[in-house]
Structures are given as C-alpha cells and as structure tokens.
Amino acid sequence: MSGGVDSSVTASILARSEKSLDLSAIFMRNWDTRDESGTEKGCEWEKDWEDVQRVCKLLDIPCRMIDLSREYWNRVFQPALEVWSHGQTPNPDVSCNRQVERPWIILFTIQCLHCREIKFGALLDTLKLQDGWLATGHYARLERSRASNSDTGHSDVDRVKLLRGVDPVKDQSYWLSSVSEAQIRRALFPIGHLSKGDVRKLAVDAGLPTASRRESMGICFVGKKRSFSSFLDGYLPPNPGTIVTLDGEVIARHQGLWHYTIGQNARISGRPKRMFVAAKRPEKNQLIVVDDRHHPELARLMIRVTGFRWIWDEHPPPEAFQAEGMPISVKFRSVMQPIPSVLRVRDRNKGEISFMDAQYGISPGQTAVVYLGAWCLGSGTIVE
C-alpha cells in the first residue's frame, strides 16, 4: 500500500470480499530522507505511512513498513545517475522491476523518478509468496488461461497475460512491462477494470480516510521548491558545454546535458524564437537546438530498441522475425496512447520499430513498450 486512494480501495475490495482472505499490508519506504536533509522529517512518506495505518485500522488489516531505500539506491538510482551523466534519459521506474529481484519475489515499480505518482516497490525475500498472492492498486489487468502442451512445449500450465487498464488515462501497464510471466502469475490488480472516477466513488462509499486525498503530483525527495534537474545537480558535478544550432553556431552554454530532454523548450534567453532540443552529443558535450517543435530533425519514423524484456519466455512472436515485420502498437511515454507500428527483431534482444506517422520528442534511454491490442508483450530501451 502507498497511502493513496488506489491501494486503499484495493485493500477495501479484498477485505470486503465474500471469500475468506488472510490479508496483510506492506508499505515500502524507498528513499532515505536523511540523504537529503540530515533528518527523518520533511518527506511525504511519513504522511503516506500514517494514511496506510489509518486505512488498515478501519479495515482491520495488519500492516508493516519495509525499508527498501538501500536497495533502491544501489540497484536503481546510482546506475541511473551514470546514464543521466552521459546525457541520456533513463527510466528507473521500469528498470527497477528486474534490478531488485530476489527469489520468490513479485516485483513492481519502485518509487518513480520521472512519473508524477508514487508507485510500488519490490518485496524483499522476507515475503514468501509461494502460497500467497500480491495485490496492488495498479491500473492494469491480468488474463489467465490454461495452455496445452502443444502451445508451450511443456506440460499444461497456467498462462498469464498483462493487459492495459480499462482507464486509458490511468493505464499503468507501461510501468509493469519488464516483469516476467512468472513474476505476475501470483499477482492481483483488483482495480484494473475500473476508471479513476469509479475508484474515487468506491472510496467514498467505503468511508476510507484517503477518499478525498489528492493525486501525488510531486516527488517527495525532490521537494516542491526545486525541479528534478536541480535535484540531480546535487548528485552530478557541473559539466558545462555549448548549445549550438544545426549549422554549428554557438548560441549559449549549458551546465549539464541532464537538464534537457529531447523535444523540450531549451529556454534560451535573447532569441527571437523559442528553441527546442533536437539532439545531444555527449562526445562533444553539445546540445543541438532547432527553432520549431515539429522540425524535421525531431521527427522519427523508426527507432532502434535493445535490451528487450519479454513477459513470456517464448517471445517475441515468430512474425516479428519476418522481413515484413509484425503489426503492433507501441508507447514510448507512459501517458500517451499506443500508436500503430511494425516490429522487426534481429534477435530476442534487439530490433526496430517503425511508425506509420512521424513521432516527435523521442529520447535515447526511454522505454518502448510493445502491445498487441491490449496485451502488453514486453519492453526495451530506445538507443536511437
């Protein structure tokens, strides 16, 4: 549980189920506030933990807190800093699913850095889930079926598909796209078939203390008075470089490539027009800018993807190896709707995704998530 309305309603649904369920709640603390302020005070996690306890008291569910801050720092944040320092845009929220893995753990996203909500973390091996289930408040769905020997090459097994949530705005399958079928086999997403409005109404009807709690729009360890790039400045030394136009004219200087994302307004003063980030050249420590948000330099009809993590072990499907490729849809940002595309893979780990229409603002390091209809097949990292 996170302390928000989504996980609160998830707990309420299970607690009031007609089935006799033995429930307990876990709250994940994923950041040590002493790293930022030298004190335990000032971070939203304390309020979150209080809300979790209030909800659990109402529902008569035991709860406990697990500190994952060391795991997060070592396995997710530090590797992400290395990527940021080279000017790329990592996605810790997706990658942490595999980086904090332990035997018999079901993994979900650790507290996010890019997204606007606080997500769930990984469960340590103190949680033995061989005979249990993990339920979360993700807006995603699971479809279960029984596969025959001819389908899998193995004895009959239960197959699980990760599907997009019904609410197109709140869908969180993007963040779960790197988990394996084995990891989600014993998972439950009780609100995946609901809209955010439905969830709010259920919270009010159930009298939950978090029913009117606002969406978490900030990142607690970044704080409300500074930007994310300013937060990174505390961990990355300044690395000044030049901001140049396509023809090589130096028009400004930057203090670090991590301050910028492809497609964003570069905010260069004294220019007659707004300038937008078109590319980064880490080898020269240069930021390339153009004067139009839809400049051809920002348009992409194809991306190359590596490090694919397929949810089903036997994927990618055979059609993806064919010259004509496999029709799919793809998301390279969590909040966008999937766009029609074609997937062609060279091997299980690398491939190309071609778009029907030009796409703008795609950055190396972002996660590309592959869908077949509502079915999430997996994801990889965009390299170019």
Beta strands, then each sheet from edge to edge (+ up, - down):
strand 1: 25-29
strand 2: 63-67
strand 3: 134-135
strand 4: 140-147
strand 5: 157-164
strand 6: 187-188
strand 7: 241-244
strand 8: 250-254
strand 9: 276-281
strand 10: 286-290
strand 11: 299-310
strand 12: 326-331
strand 13: 339-345
strand 14: 351-360
strand 15: 367-372
strand 16: 375-382
sheet 1: 1+ 2+
sheet 2: 3+ 6+
sheet 3: 4+ 5- 16+ 11- 14+ 13- 12+ 15-
sheet 4: 8+ 7- 10- 9+
end
